[in-house]
Amino acid sequence: MTPAPISFPVSSDYRPRLHNGVWEFPVHHMRGGTSTGVVLWERIAPQERALREELLRHIMGVPLDGEAAGNRQTTGLGRRSATSNKVFFADVEQGPEARPRLVSTLAQLAADHSRIDWSVNCGNMSSALQLWAIDMGFIDASTPGMHAIDIRNTNTGTMTTSRMAIAADGQFAEALIPGVMGKFPAVDLFLLDPVGAKTGTMLPTGAAVDTIGGYHVSCVDVAVPMVIARASEFGKTAHEPVAELARDDKFLGKAKEVWVEAGLRMRLRRKDGGLMSRTEIERSETIPKFCIVGEPRYGGDLSVRYLTPQTVHASMAVSGGCCLAAATLIAGSVANSIARKSSTEEVSEVQVAIENPSGTLDTTVRVQKSGDWPAISMASYRRSAQVLLRGYVPLYKASAALKSALERESD
């Protein structure tokens, strides 16, 4: 049963509008962690999937159909990389005990083609959602203290708790995180029951280590399905500059062979529940994630270079970081062979520091002893967020069908 939406006294002008003969759509352009993207109010967006996707393509500046190699997204708000091509549809609904909670649906776009991936969540951009709801006036954060709200993600079914603090002077508590210049509003995110986000199990292949194409890998699904490989087997250290890896076609080709085969073995599924084909996995912008790990150099537990999977990430996605942190607790896994984490108590919280190109991502994993493999009940991390811009995006090339939908939503 779908939870009931909550009514809010939102200004009547926060709707699609016709201005100088062009339909415009209200947006929040935001940064969450090291990702940027757009947050849209679910309730005023077209309901038809095809029209929603057209709307997103206009807003982000990607091809309306087909492919456009080398597209720089000069006509939209996207910034070429996967980490800056994210759109959240968000709203507030009534959760348990009549408490409000956010509901989010992520669309992942890419610069050079029109396909949109609806299959995963994004931990970085999720950190922008509470700030969006506060900025919209949907939730009250006018009093000093800690403010928390749950976020139900429809892509994965996972539940996250977002927490922000308001100081006595009414300002947000701030945080400095790797990959972001300066301090901004701090957000603590807690992923609840993150195991099996896409496959229903922590080890979708049934093993802590698999051999694929001669490489030893661990296929782990905690927050996001990810393939973890030892950097040394690719002739790497996991300390290479991002640009160096991004132009190493031999490495990228080998990595793709591995993660595509791993994705098939993990039995990854599309949004409609059907198994992904080899071609679908080869073209996927989101799953499975892929990383190489190596020995730390700067006081962390291990070092990583992360692919999303088509591009090399400039830092470390937080969902992938939570998955990697959990993997360090799986005896015999590739991650555990470097960072030998373990739980010595029935229930404990284990800190894992992950060195990445932007610094160190500190992650906490709550683990309980349970048979052969650890039971992961929570993973948490700290991010910062900001509103980059709030306003209207003119849709100069909107189709007749999209114009009609926007006219209906404007009433």
KAQUI-V793447 format. One record per residue. N is the residue number from 1. RES is the residue in three letters. SS is DSSP state (hx for helix, st for strand, lp for the rest). NEAR is the number of other C-alpha atoms within 12 Angstrom. Layout:
n=N res=RES ss=SS near=NEAR
n=N res=RES ss=SS near=NEAR
This chain:
n=1 res=MET ss=lp near=4
n=2 res=THR ss=lp near=10
n=3 res=PRO ss=lp near=20
n=4 res=ALA ss=lp near=18
n=5 res=PRO ss=st near=21
n=6 res=ILE ss=lp near=21
n=7 res=SER ss=lp near=15
n=8 res=PHE ss=lp near=18
n=9 res=PRO ss=lp near=12
n=10 res=VAL ss=lp near=18
n=11 res=SER ss=lp near=11
n=12 res=SER ss=lp near=14
n=13 res=ASP ss=lp near=18
n=14 res=TYR ss=lp near=25
n=15 res=ARG ss=lp near=30
n=16 res=PRO ss=lp near=35
n=17 res=ARG ss=st near=29
n=18 res=LEU ss=st near=26
n=19 res=HIS ss=st near=14
n=20 res=ASN ss=lp near=10
n=21 res=GLY ss=lp near=13
n=22 res=VAL ss=st near=22
n=23 res=TRP ss=st near=32
n=24 res=GLU ss=st near=32
n=25 res=PHE ss=st near=41
n=26 res=PRO ss=st near=35
n=27 res=VAL ss=st near=37
n=28 res=HIS ss=st near=35
n=29 res=HIS ss=st near=37
n=30 res=MET ss=st near=38
n=31 res=ARG ss=st near=39
n=32 res=GLY ss=st near=45
n=33 res=GLY ss=lp near=45
n=34 res=THR ss=lp near=41
n=35 res=SER ss=st near=40
n=36 res=THR ss=st near=40
n=37 res=GLY ss=st near=48
n=38 res=VAL ss=st near=49
n=39 res=VAL ss=st near=48
n=40 res=LEU ss=st near=42
n=41 res=TRP ss=st near=33
n=42 res=GLU ss=hx near=27
n=43 res=ARG ss=hx near=27
n=44 res=ILE ss=hx near=30
n=45 res=ALA ss=lp near=36
n=46 res=PRO ss=lp near=30
n=47 res=GLN ss=lp near=20
n=48 res=GLU ss=lp near=16
n=49 res=ARG ss=hx near=16
n=50 res=ALA ss=hx near=21
n=51 res=LEU ss=hx near=23
n=52 res=ARG ss=hx near=35
n=53 res=GLU ss=hx near=34
n=54 res=GLU ss=hx near=35
n=55 res=LEU ss=hx near=47
n=56 res=LEU ss=hx near=45
n=57 res=ARG ss=hx near=42
n=58 res=HIS ss=hx near=34
n=59 res=ILE ss=hx near=42
n=60 res=MET ss=hx near=45
n=61 res=GLY ss=lp near=37
n=62 res=VAL ss=lp near=39
n=63 res=PRO ss=lp near=33
n=64 res=LEU ss=lp near=32
n=65 res=ASP ss=lp near=18
n=66 res=GLY ss=lp near=15
n=67 res=GLU ss=st near=15
n=68 res=ALA ss=lp near=19
n=69 res=ALA ss=lp near=15
n=70 res=GLY ss=lp near=16
n=71 res=ASN ss=lp near=22
n=72 res=ARG ss=lp near=22
n=73 res=GLN ss=lp near=29
n=74 res=THR ss=lp near=17
n=75 res=THR ss=lp near=23
n=76 res=GLY ss=lp near=29
n=77 res=LEU ss=lp near=36
n=78 res=GLY ss=lp near=35
n=79 res=ARG ss=lp near=29
n=80 res=ARG ss=lp near=31
n=81 res=SER ss=lp near=34
n=82 res=ALA ss=hx near=37
n=83 res=THR ss=hx near=40
n=84 res=SER ss=hx near=34
n=85 res=ASN ss=lp near=45
n=86 res=LYS ss=st near=49
n=87 res=VAL ss=st near=49
n=88 res=PHE ss=st near=45
n=89 res=PHE ss=st near=41
n=90 res=ALA ss=st near=38
n=91 res=ASP ss=st near=39
n=92 res=VAL ss=st near=36
n=93 res=GLU ss=st near=31
n=94 res=GLN ss=st near=22
n=95 res=GLY ss=lp near=22
n=96 res=PRO ss=hx near=13
n=97 res=GLU ss=hx near=9
n=98 res=ALA ss=hx near=13
n=99 res=ARG ss=lp near=19
n=100 res=PRO ss=st near=28
n=101 res=ARG ss=st near=33
n=102 res=LEU ss=st near=42
n=103 res=VAL ss=st near=42
n=104 res=SER ss=st near=42
n=105 res=THR ss=st near=36
n=106 res=LEU ss=st near=40
n=107 res=ALA ss=st near=43
n=108 res=GLN ss=st near=43
n=109 res=LEU ss=st near=44
n=110 res=ALA ss=st near=44
n=111 res=ALA ss=lp near=41
n=112 res=ASP ss=lp near=30
n=113 res=HIS ss=st near=30
n=114 res=SER ss=st near=31
n=115 res=ARG ss=st near=29
n=116 res=ILE ss=st near=37
n=117 res=ASP ss=st near=32
n=118 res=TRP ss=lp near=32
n=119 res=SER ss=lp near=35
n=120 res=VAL ss=lp near=44
n=121 res=ASN ss=lp near=43
n=122 res=CYS ss=lp near=51
n=123 res=GLY ss=hx near=51
n=124 res=ASN ss=hx near=44
n=125 res=MET ss=hx near=49
n=126 res=SER ss=hx near=58
n=127 res=SER ss=lp near=52
n=128 res=ALA ss=lp near=49
n=129 res=LEU ss=hx near=59
n=130 res=GLN ss=hx near=48
n=131 res=LEU ss=hx near=44
n=132 res=TRP ss=hx near=41
n=133 res=ALA ss=hx near=39
n=134 res=ILE ss=hx near=26
n=135 res=ASP ss=hx near=24
n=136 res=MET ss=hx near=28
n=137 res=GLY ss=lp near=19
n=138 res=PHE ss=lp near=29
n=139 res=ILE ss=lp near=30
n=140 res=ASP ss=lp near=23
n=141 res=ALA ss=lp near=28
n=142 res=SER ss=lp near=21
n=143 res=THR ss=lp near=17
n=144 res=PRO ss=lp near=17
n=145 res=GLY ss=st near=19
n=146 res=MET ss=st near=23
n=147 res=HIS ss=st near=28
n=148 res=ALA ss=st near=30
n=149 res=ILE ss=st near=38
n=150 res=ASP ss=st near=36
n=151 res=ILE ss=st near=40
n=152 res=ARG ss=st near=35
n=153 res=ASN ss=st near=38
n=154 res=THR ss=lp near=29
n=155 res=ASN ss=lp near=32
n=156 res=THR ss=lp near=38
n=157 res=GLY ss=lp near=29
n=158 res=THR ss=lp near=35
n=159 res=MET ss=st near=33
n=160 res=THR ss=st near=40
n=161 res=THR ss=st near=34
n=162 res=SER ss=st near=39
n=163 res=ARG ss=st near=36
n=164 res=MET ss=st near=40
n=165 res=ALA ss=st near=30
n=166 res=ILE ss=st near=25
n=167 res=ALA ss=lp near=19
n=168 res=ALA ss=lp near=14
n=169 res=ASP ss=lp near=12
n=170 res=GLY ss=lp near=15
n=171 res=GLN ss=lp near=19
n=172 res=PHE ss=st near=29
n=173 res=ALA ss=lp near=26
n=174 res=GLU ss=st near=22
n=175 res=ALA ss=st near=24
n=176 res=LEU ss=lp near=23
n=177 res=ILE ss=lp near=31
n=178 res=PRO ss=lp near=27
n=179 res=GLY ss=lp near=27
n=180 res=VAL ss=lp near=24
n=181 res=MET ss=lp near=14
n=182 res=GLY ss=lp near=15
n=183 res=LYS ss=lp near=20
n=184 res=PHE ss=st near=29
n=185 res=PRO ss=st near=34
n=186 res=ALA ss=st near=34
n=187 res=VAL ss=st near=43
n=188 res=ASP ss=st near=42
n=189 res=LEU ss=st near=41
n=190 res=PHE ss=st near=36
n=191 res=LEU ss=st near=44
n=192 res=LEU ss=st near=30
n=193 res=ASP ss=lp near=31
n=194 res=PRO ss=lp near=41
n=195 res=VAL ss=st near=39
n=196 res=GLY ss=lp near=31
n=197 res=ALA ss=lp near=38
n=198 res=LYS ss=lp near=39
n=199 res=THR ss=lp near=39
n=200 res=GLY ss=lp near=26
n=201 res=THR ss=lp near=28
n=202 res=MET ss=lp near=39
n=203 res=LEU ss=lp near=39
n=204 res=PRO ss=lp near=33
n=205 res=THR ss=lp near=30
n=206 res=GLY ss=lp near=21
n=207 res=ALA ss=lp near=24
n=208 res=ALA ss=lp near=32
n=209 res=VAL ss=lp near=29
n=210 res=ASP ss=st near=30
n=211 res=THR ss=st near=25
n=212 res=ILE ss=st near=27
n=213 res=GLY ss=lp near=19
n=214 res=GLY ss=lp near=15
n=215 res=TYR ss=st near=27
n=216 res=HIS ss=st near=31
n=217 res=VAL ss=st near=41
n=218 res=SER ss=st near=48
n=219 res=CYS ss=st near=50
n=220 res=VAL ss=st near=55
n=221 res=ASP ss=st near=46
n=222 res=VAL ss=st near=46
n=223 res=ALA ss=lp near=50
n=224 res=VAL ss=lp near=47
n=225 res=PRO ss=st near=51
n=226 res=MET ss=st near=50
n=227 res=VAL ss=st near=54
n=228 res=ILE ss=st near=53
n=229 res=ALA ss=st near=50
n=230 res=ARG ss=st near=37
n=231 res=ALA ss=hx near=33
n=232 res=SER ss=hx near=22
n=233 res=GLU ss=hx near=24
n=234 res=PHE ss=hx near=27
n=235 res=GLY ss=lp near=21
n=236 res=LYS ss=lp near=26
n=237 res=THR ss=lp near=26
n=238 res=ALA ss=lp near=35
n=239 res=HIS ss=lp near=31
n=240 res=GLU ss=lp near=30
n=241 res=PRO ss=lp near=22
n=242 res=VAL ss=hx near=23
n=243 res=ALA ss=hx near=17
n=244 res=GLU ss=hx near=19
n=245 res=LEU ss=hx near=31
n=246 res=ALA ss=hx near=25
n=247 res=ARG ss=lp near=15
n=248 res=ASP ss=lp near=20
n=249 res=ASP ss=hx near=16
n=250 res=LYS ss=hx near=15
n=251 res=PHE ss=hx near=25
n=252 res=LEU ss=hx near=29
n=253 res=GLY ss=hx near=20
n=254 res=LYS ss=hx near=23
n=255 res=ALA ss=hx near=45
n=256 res=LYS ss=hx near=35
n=257 res=GLU ss=hx near=26
n=258 res=VAL ss=hx near=38
n=259 res=TRP ss=hx near=45
n=260 res=VAL ss=hx near=38
n=261 res=GLU ss=hx near=32
n=262 res=ALA ss=hx near=40
n=263 res=GLY ss=hx near=44
n=264 res=LEU ss=hx near=29
n=265 res=ARG ss=hx near=32
n=266 res=MET ss=lp near=36
n=267 res=ARG ss=lp near=30
n=268 res=LEU ss=lp near=42
n=269 res=ARG ss=st near=31
n=270 res=ARG ss=lp near=26
n=271 res=LYS ss=lp near=24
n=272 res=ASP ss=lp near=13
n=273 res=GLY ss=lp near=14
n=274 res=GLY ss=lp near=14
n=275 res=LEU ss=st near=20
n=276 res=MET ss=lp near=29
n=277 res=SER ss=lp near=20
n=278 res=ARG ss=hx near=24
n=279 res=THR ss=hx near=14
n=280 res=GLU ss=hx near=24
n=281 res=ILE ss=hx near=33
n=282 res=GLU ss=hx near=26
n=283 res=ARG ss=hx near=25
n=284 res=SER ss=lp near=36
n=285 res=GLU ss=lp near=37
n=286 res=THR ss=lp near=46
n=287 res=ILE ss=lp near=49
n=288 res=PRO ss=lp near=52
n=289 res=LYS ss=st near=49
n=290 res=PHE ss=st near=48
n=291 res=CYS ss=st near=51
n=292 res=ILE ss=st near=49
n=293 res=VAL ss=st near=46
n=294 res=GLY ss=st near=35
n=295 res=GLU ss=lp near=31
n=296 res=PRO ss=lp near=26
n=297 res=ARG ss=lp near=19
n=298 res=TYR ss=lp near=16
n=299 res=GLY ss=lp near=18
n=300 res=GLY ss=lp near=24
n=301 res=ASP ss=lp near=33
n=302 res=LEU ss=st near=41
n=303 res=SER ss=st near=44
n=304 res=VAL ss=st near=50
n=305 res=ARG ss=st near=49
n=306 res=TYR ss=st near=47
n=307 res=LEU ss=st near=42
n=308 res=THR ss=lp near=40
n=309 res=PRO ss=lp near=40
n=310 res=GLN ss=lp near=33
n=311 res=THR ss=lp near=35
n=312 res=VAL ss=st near=38
n=313 res=HIS ss=lp near=36
n=314 res=ALA ss=lp near=31
n=315 res=SER ss=lp near=39
n=316 res=MET ss=lp near=47
n=317 res=ALA ss=lp near=52
n=318 res=VAL ss=hx near=48
n=319 res=SER ss=hx near=48
n=320 res=GLY ss=hx near=49
n=321 res=GLY ss=hx near=53
n=322 res=CYS ss=hx near=49
n=323 res=CYS ss=hx near=49
n=324 res=LEU ss=hx near=56
n=325 res=ALA ss=hx near=54
n=326 res=ALA ss=hx near=57
n=327 res=ALA ss=hx near=52
n=328 res=THR ss=lp near=43
n=329 res=LEU ss=lp near=43
n=330 res=ILE ss=lp near=39
n=331 res=ALA ss=lp near=25
n=332 res=GLY ss=lp near=24
n=333 res=SER ss=lp near=36
n=334 res=VAL ss=hx near=42
n=335 res=ALA ss=hx near=45
n=336 res=ASN ss=hx near=31
n=337 res=SER ss=hx near=28
n=338 res=ILE ss=hx near=33
n=339 res=ALA ss=lp near=34
n=340 res=ARG ss=lp near=24
n=341 res=LYS ss=lp near=32
n=342 res=SER ss=lp near=33
n=343 res=SER ss=lp near=26
n=344 res=THR ss=lp near=14
n=345 res=GLU ss=lp near=14
n=346 res=GLU ss=lp near=16
n=347 res=VAL ss=st near=19
n=348 res=SER ss=st near=23
n=349 res=GLU ss=st near=28
n=350 res=VAL ss=st near=33
n=351 res=GLN ss=st near=30
n=352 res=VAL ss=st near=38
n=353 res=ALA ss=st near=33
n=354 res=ILE ss=st near=47
n=355 res=GLU ss=st near=38
n=356 res=ASN ss=st near=43
n=357 res=PRO ss=lp near=29
n=358 res=SER ss=lp near=27
n=359 res=GLY ss=st near=28
n=360 res=THR ss=st near=31
n=361 res=LEU ss=st near=40
n=362 res=ASP ss=st near=32
n=363 res=THR ss=st near=37
n=364 res=THR ss=st near=34
n=365 res=VAL ss=st near=41
n=366 res=ARG ss=st near=34
n=367 res=VAL ss=st near=35
n=368 res=GLN ss=st near=25
n=369 res=LYS ss=lp near=21
n=370 res=SER ss=lp near=15
n=371 res=GLY ss=lp near=10
n=372 res=ASP ss=lp near=16
n=373 res=TRP ss=lp near=27
n=374 res=PRO ss=lp near=35
n=375 res=ALA ss=st near=32
n=376 res=ILE ss=st near=40
n=377 res=SER ss=st near=32
n=378 res=MET ss=st near=35
n=379 res=ALA ss=st near=42
n=380 res=SER ss=st near=42
n=381 res=TYR ss=st near=43
n=382 res=ARG ss=st near=41
n=383 res=ARG ss=st near=46
n=384 res=SER ss=st near=45
n=385 res=ALA ss=st near=44
n=386 res=GLN ss=st near=40
n=387 res=VAL ss=st near=31
n=388 res=LEU ss=st near=23
n=389 res=LEU ss=st near=20
n=390 res=ARG ss=st near=22
n=391 res=GLY ss=st near=23
n=392 res=TYR ss=st near=25
n=393 res=VAL ss=st near=34
n=394 res=PRO ss=st near=29
n=395 res=LEU ss=lp near=32
n=396 res=TYR ss=lp near=24
n=397 res=LYS ss=lp near=23
n=398 res=ALA ss=lp near=30
n=399 res=SER ss=lp near=22
n=400 res=ALA ss=hx near=16
n=401 res=ALA ss=hx near=18
n=402 res=LEU ss=hx near=33
n=403 res=LYS ss=hx near=30
n=404 res=SER ss=hx near=20
n=405 res=ALA ss=hx near=29
n=406 res=LEU ss=hx near=34
n=407 res=GLU ss=hx near=23
n=408 res=ARG ss=hx near=19
n=409 res=GLU ss=hx near=27
n=410 res=SER ss=hx near=23
n=411 res=ASP ss=lp near=15
